[in-house]
């Protein structure tokens, strides 16, 4: 089964003790993770600025 999620992705940068950690979230991300854990192929479609996409992709 294939499920496509369309919506916004949240990009949080948390700084703790001088260390920056980038976390991705939002309804489409959590929905896609849940779908994959249930055995579906999940695809996320979103729009973002180039500056928020890491060189390795998401």
Biopython code that builds the backbone (N, CA, C, O; Angstrom):
import numpy as np
from Bio.PDB.StructureBuilder import StructureBuilder

atoms = [
    (1, "UNK", "N", (0.852, -1.168, 0.000)),
    (1, "UNK", "CA", (0.000, 0.000, 0.000)),
    (1, "UNK", "C", (0.898, 1.231, 0.000)),
    (1, "UNK", "O", (1.922, 1.256, 0.682)),
    (2, "UNK", "N", (0.515, 2.254, -0.765)),
    (2, "UNK", "CA", (1.230, 3.519, -0.832)),
    (2, "UNK", "C", (0.334, 4.613, -0.289)),
    (2, "UNK", "O", (-0.834, 4.703, -0.667)),
    (3, "UNK", "N", (0.873, 5.454, 0.603)),
    (3, "UNK", "CA", (0.118, 6.580, 1.151)),
    (3, "UNK", "C", (0.936, 7.848, 0.922)),
    (3, "UNK", "O", (2.129, 7.883, 1.222)),
    (4, "UNK", "N", (0.295, 8.887, 0.390)),
    (4, "UNK", "CA", (0.951, 10.156, 0.153)),
    (4, "UNK", "C", (0.421, 11.178, 1.150)),
    (4, "UNK", "O", (-0.787, 11.374, 1.277)),
    (5, "UNK", "N", (1.342, 11.823, 1.854)),
    (5, "UNK", "CA", (1.006, 12.873, 2.811)),
    (5, "UNK", "C", (1.416, 14.209, 2.214)),
    (5, "UNK", "O", (2.548, 14.359, 1.755)),
    (6, "UNK", "N", (0.513, 15.178, 2.215)),
    (6, "UNK", "CA", (0.788, 16.506, 1.669)),
    (6, "UNK", "C", (0.567, 17.529, 2.772)),
    (6, "UNK", "O", (-0.498, 17.558, 3.388)),
    (7, "UNK", "N", (1.570, 18.371, 3.026)),
    (7, "UNK", "CA", (1.409, 19.392, 4.054)),
    (7, "UNK", "C", (2.729, 19.978, 4.493)),
    (7, "UNK", "O", (3.758, 19.794, 3.842)),
    (8, "UNK", "N", (2.687, 20.674, 5.589)),
    (8, "UNK", "CA", (3.855, 21.384, 6.098)),
    (8, "UNK", "C", (4.723, 20.498, 6.976)),
    (8, "UNK", "O", (4.225, 19.659, 7.727)),
    (9, "UNK", "N", (6.030, 20.698, 6.866)),
    (9, "UNK", "CA", (7.007, 20.024, 7.711)),
    (9, "UNK", "C", (7.626, 21.086, 8.613)),
    (9, "UNK", "O", (8.019, 22.155, 8.148)),
    (10, "UNK", "N", (7.707, 20.788, 9.882)),
    (10, "UNK", "CA", (8.300, 21.702, 10.857)),
    (10, "UNK", "C", (9.779, 21.357, 11.006)),
    (10, "UNK", "O", (10.132, 20.189, 11.170)),
    (11, "UNK", "N", (10.642, 22.369, 10.949)),
    (11, "UNK", "CA", (12.076, 22.170, 11.156)),
    (11, "UNK", "C", (12.469, 22.959, 12.400)),
    (11, "UNK", "O", (12.470, 24.189, 12.390)),
    (12, "UNK", "N", (12.803, 22.240, 13.471)),
    (12, "UNK", "CA", (13.186, 22.873, 14.730)),
    (12, "UNK", "C", (14.685, 22.724, 14.934)),
    (12, "UNK", "O", (15.250, 21.652, 14.720)),
    (13, "UNK", "N", (15.320, 23.810, 15.350)),
    (13, "UNK", "CA", (16.728, 23.744, 15.716)),
    (13, "UNK", "C", (16.823, 24.059, 17.198)),
    (13, "UNK", "O", (16.566, 25.183, 17.629)),
    (14, "UNK", "N", (17.194, 23.055, 17.963)),
    (14, "UNK", "CA", (17.316, 23.193, 19.409)),
    (14, "UNK", "C", (18.792, 23.284, 19.784)),
    (14, "UNK", "O", (19.611, 22.504, 19.298)),
    (15, "UNK", "N", (19.126, 24.232, 20.641)),
    (15, "UNK", "CA", (20.501, 24.384, 21.114)),
    (15, "UNK", "C", (20.516, 24.059, 22.607)),
    (15, "UNK", "O", (19.871, 24.728, 23.415)),
    (16, "UNK", "N", (21.269, 23.015, 22.947)),
    (16, "UNK", "CA", (21.396, 22.593, 24.334)),
    (16, "UNK", "C", (22.880, 22.482, 24.647)),
    (16, "UNK", "O", (23.611, 21.720, 24.012)),
    (17, "UNK", "N", (23.309, 23.252, 25.633)),
    (17, "UNK", "CA", (24.726, 23.266, 26.046)),
    (17, "UNK", "C", (25.658, 23.530, 24.856)),
    (17, "UNK", "O", (26.736, 22.944, 24.757)),
    (18, "UNK", "N", (25.230, 24.413, 23.966)),
    (18, "UNK", "CA", (26.046, 24.794, 22.819)),
    (18, "UNK", "C", (25.977, 23.855, 21.633)),
    (18, "UNK", "O", (26.582, 24.139, 20.599)),
    (19, "UNK", "N", (25.265, 22.753, 21.742)),
    (19, "UNK", "CA", (25.125, 21.795, 20.649)),
    (19, "UNK", "C", (23.791, 22.022, 19.935)),
    (19, "UNK", "O", (22.739, 22.051, 20.574)),
    (20, "UNK", "N", (23.836, 22.183, 18.611)),
    (20, "UNK", "CA", (22.614, 22.391, 17.834)),
    (20, "UNK", "C", (22.127, 21.055, 17.289)),
    (20, "UNK", "O", (22.890, 20.283, 16.709)),
    (21, "UNK", "N", (20.856, 20.806, 17.486)),
    (21, "UNK", "CA", (20.221, 19.581, 16.993)),
    (21, "UNK", "C", (19.041, 19.988, 16.123)),
    (21, "UNK", "O", (18.220, 20.804, 16.541)),
    (22, "UNK", "N", (18.943, 19.431, 14.919)),
    (22, "UNK", "CA", (17.836, 19.734, 14.012)),
    (22, "UNK", "C", (16.848, 18.572, 14.037)),
    (22, "UNK", "O", (17.223, 17.419, 13.824)),
    (23, "UNK", "N", (15.592, 18.886, 14.297)),
    (23, "UNK", "CA", (14.532, 17.875, 14.362)),
    (23, "UNK", "C", (13.439, 18.232, 13.373)),
    (23, "UNK", "O", (13.076, 19.400, 13.236)),
    (24, "UNK", "N", (12.915, 17.232, 12.686)),
    (24, "UNK", "CA", (11.828, 17.427, 11.728)),
    (24, "UNK", "C", (10.546, 16.904, 12.332)),
    (24, "UNK", "O", (10.550, 15.871, 13.002)),
    (25, "UNK", "N", (9.446, 17.606, 12.103)),
    (25, "UNK", "CA", (8.177, 17.194, 12.679)),
    (25, "UNK", "C", (7.007, 17.744, 11.889)),
    (25, "UNK", "O", (7.158, 18.183, 10.749)),
    (26, "UNK", "N", (5.857, 17.713, 12.502)),
    (26, "UNK", "CA", (4.626, 18.138, 11.856)),
    (26, "UNK", "C", (3.757, 16.929, 11.559)),
    (26, "UNK", "O", (4.218, 15.788, 11.596)),
    (27, "UNK", "N", (2.512, 17.195, 11.269)),
    (27, "UNK", "CA", (1.553, 16.115, 11.036)),
    (27, "UNK", "C", (1.939, 15.162, 9.925)),
    (27, "UNK", "O", (1.772, 13.950, 10.064)),
    (28, "UNK", "N", (2.462, 15.698, 8.805)),
    (28, "UNK", "CA", (2.806, 14.813, 7.685)),
    (28, "UNK", "C", (3.992, 13.913, 8.024)),
    (28, "UNK", "O", (4.031, 12.757, 7.605)),
    (29, "UNK", "N", (4.953, 14.431, 8.776)),
    (29, "UNK", "CA", (6.118, 13.620, 9.151)),
    (29, "UNK", "C", (5.697, 12.496, 10.096)),
    (29, "UNK", "O", (6.058, 11.337, 9.893)),
    (30, "UNK", "N", (4.939, 12.844, 11.117)),
    (30, "UNK", "CA", (4.518, 11.821, 12.088)),
    (30, "UNK", "C", (3.542, 10.824, 11.463)),
    (30, "UNK", "O", (3.569, 9.639, 11.794)),
    (31, "UNK", "N", (2.690, 11.296, 10.568)),
    (31, "UNK", "CA", (1.788, 10.387, 9.859)),
    (31, "UNK", "C", (2.553, 9.415, 8.983)),
    (31, "UNK", "O", (2.232, 8.227, 8.938)),
    (32, "UNK", "N", (3.576, 9.920, 8.279)),
    (32, "UNK", "CA", (4.377, 9.065, 7.397)),
    (32, "UNK", "C", (5.161, 8.026, 8.193)),
    (32, "UNK", "O", (5.258, 6.869, 7.784)),
    (33, "UNK", "N", (5.716, 8.438, 9.322)),
    (33, "UNK", "CA", (6.445, 7.485, 10.168)),
    (33, "UNK", "C", (5.511, 6.382, 10.656)),
    (33, "UNK", "O", (5.869, 5.204, 10.630)),
    (34, "UNK", "N", (4.320, 6.764, 11.097)),
    (34, "UNK", "CA", (3.345, 5.779, 11.570)),
    (34, "UNK", "C", (2.942, 4.831, 10.445)),
    (34, "UNK", "O", (2.864, 3.620, 10.652)),
    (35, "UNK", "N", (2.686, 5.375, 9.252)),
    (35, "UNK", "CA", (2.302, 4.543, 8.112)),
    (35, "UNK", "C", (3.394, 3.541, 7.766)),
    (35, "UNK", "O", (3.105, 2.376, 7.495)),
    (36, "UNK", "N", (4.652, 3.990, 7.774)),
    (36, "UNK", "CA", (5.757, 3.072, 7.480)),
    (36, "UNK", "C", (5.866, 1.979, 8.529)),
    (36, "UNK", "O", (6.121, 0.822, 8.194)),
    (37, "UNK", "N", (5.675, 2.330, 9.789)),
    (37, "UNK", "CA", (5.751, 1.326, 10.854)),
    (37, "UNK", "C", (4.628, 0.303, 10.739)),
    (37, "UNK", "O", (4.745, -0.818, 11.234)),
    (38, "UNK", "N", (3.537, 0.696, 10.080)),
    (38, "UNK", "CA", (2.420, -0.228, 9.862)),
    (38, "UNK", "C", (2.548, -0.992, 8.544)),
    (38, "UNK", "O", (1.659, -1.758, 8.171)),
    (39, "UNK", "N", (3.679, -0.772, 7.836)),
    (39, "UNK", "CA", (3.955, -1.554, 6.633)),
    (39, "UNK", "C", (3.636, -0.875, 5.317)),
    (39, "UNK", "O", (3.821, -1.488, 4.266)),
    (40, "UNK", "N", (3.168, 0.351, 5.326)),
    (40, "UNK", "CA", (2.848, 1.055, 4.079)),
    (40, "UNK", "C", (4.072, 1.794, 3.561)),
    (40, "UNK", "O", (4.985, 2.114, 4.322)),
    (41, "UNK", "N", (4.084, 2.063, 2.266)),
    (41, "UNK", "CA", (5.109, 2.935, 1.694)),
    (41, "UNK", "C", (4.582, 4.358, 1.817)),
    (41, "UNK", "O", (3.526, 4.673, 1.268)),
    (42, "UNK", "N", (5.294, 5.213, 2.522)),
    (42, "UNK", "CA", (4.836, 6.581, 2.770)),
    (42, "UNK", "C", (5.665, 7.574, 1.961)),
    (42, "UNK", "O", (6.888, 7.467, 1.880)),
    (43, "UNK", "N", (4.979, 8.531, 1.372)),
    (43, "UNK", "CA", (5.607, 9.595, 0.599)),
    (43, "UNK", "C", (5.121, 10.918, 1.177)),
    (43, "UNK", "O", (3.926, 11.094, 1.414)),
    (44, "UNK", "N", (6.055, 11.859, 1.407)),
    (44, "UNK", "CA", (5.705, 13.179, 1.925)),
    (44, "UNK", "C", (5.968, 14.209, 0.840)),
    (44, "UNK", "O", (7.060, 14.259, 0.273)),
    (45, "UNK", "N", (4.969, 15.027, 0.555)),
    (45, "UNK", "CA", (5.109, 16.125, -0.394)),
    (45, "UNK", "C", (4.944, 17.424, 0.380)),
    (45, "UNK", "O", (3.920, 17.652, 1.024)),
    (46, "UNK", "N", (5.971, 18.279, 0.308)),
    (46, "UNK", "CA", (5.934, 19.552, 1.013)),
    (46, "UNK", "C", (6.685, 20.582, 0.197)),
    (46, "UNK", "O", (7.323, 20.248, -0.802)),
    (47, "UNK", "N", (6.613, 21.807, 0.612)),
    (47, "UNK", "CA", (7.325, 22.899, -0.052)),
    (47, "UNK", "C", (8.165, 23.590, 1.010)),
    (47, "UNK", "O", (7.673, 23.892, 2.098)),
    (48, "UNK", "N", (9.445, 23.842, 0.693)),
    (48, "UNK", "CA", (10.299, 24.511, 1.668)),
    (48, "UNK", "C", (11.392, 25.298, 0.953)),
    (48, "UNK", "O", (11.633, 25.116, -0.241)),
    (49, "UNK", "N", (12.037, 26.160, 1.697)),
    (49, "UNK", "CA", (13.156, 26.931, 1.161)),
    (49, "UNK", "C", (14.371, 26.030, 1.018)),
    (49, "UNK", "O", (14.549, 25.100, 1.804)),
    (50, "UNK", "N", (15.205, 26.296, 0.027)),
    (50, "UNK", "CA", (16.409, 25.489, -0.179)),
    (50, "UNK", "C", (17.293, 25.466, 1.051)),
    (50, "UNK", "O", (17.950, 24.461, 1.325)),
    (51, "UNK", "N", (17.318, 26.561, 1.798)),
    (51, "UNK", "CA", (18.188, 26.653, 2.981)),
    (51, "UNK", "C", (17.805, 25.661, 4.072)),
    (51, "UNK", "O", (18.634, 25.357, 4.929)),
    (52, "UNK", "N", (16.590, 25.153, 4.070)),
    (52, "UNK", "CA", (16.157, 24.238, 5.126)),
    (52, "UNK", "C", (16.373, 22.770, 4.771)),
    (52, "UNK", "O", (16.139, 21.899, 5.608)),
    (53, "UNK", "N", (16.812, 22.480, 3.555)),
    (53, "UNK", "CA", (17.042, 21.089, 3.127)),
    (53, "UNK", "C", (18.522, 20.765, 3.295)),
    (53, "UNK", "O", (19.362, 21.417, 2.673)),
    (54, "UNK", "N", (18.866, 19.773, 4.121)),
    (54, "UNK", "CA", (20.277, 19.408, 4.285)),
    (54, "UNK", "C", (20.853, 18.836, 2.982)),
    (54, "UNK", "O", (20.113, 18.343, 2.131)),
    (55, "UNK", "N", (22.151, 18.909, 2.845)),
    (55, "UNK", "CA", (22.825, 18.423, 1.632)),
    (55, "UNK", "C", (22.501, 16.970, 1.347)),
    (55, "UNK", "O", (22.439, 16.570, 0.185)),
    (56, "UNK", "N", (22.292, 16.171, 2.388)),
    (56, "UNK", "CA", (22.003, 14.743, 2.212)),
    (56, "UNK", "C", (20.527, 14.485, 1.913)),
    (56, "UNK", "O", (20.142, 13.342, 1.663)),
    (57, "UNK", "N", (19.687, 15.537, 1.935)),
    (57, "UNK", "CA", (18.263, 15.355, 1.724)),
    (57, "UNK", "C", (17.558, 15.044, 3.033)),
    (57, "UNK", "O", (18.180, 14.965, 4.093)),
    (58, "UNK", "N", (16.279, 14.874, 2.939)),
    (58, "UNK", "CA", (15.494, 14.561, 4.140)),
    (58, "UNK", "C", (14.995, 13.149, 4.041)),
    (58, "UNK", "O", (14.309, 12.671, 4.944)),
]
sb = StructureBuilder()
sb.init_structure("model")
sb.init_model(0)
sb.init_chain("A")
sb.init_seg("    ")
for serial, (resi, resn, name, xyz) in enumerate(atoms, 1):
    if name == "N":
        sb.init_residue(resn, " ", resi, " ")
    sb.init_atom(name, np.array(xyz, "f"), 0.0, 1.0, " ", f" {name:<3s}", serial, name[0])
structure = sb.get_structure()
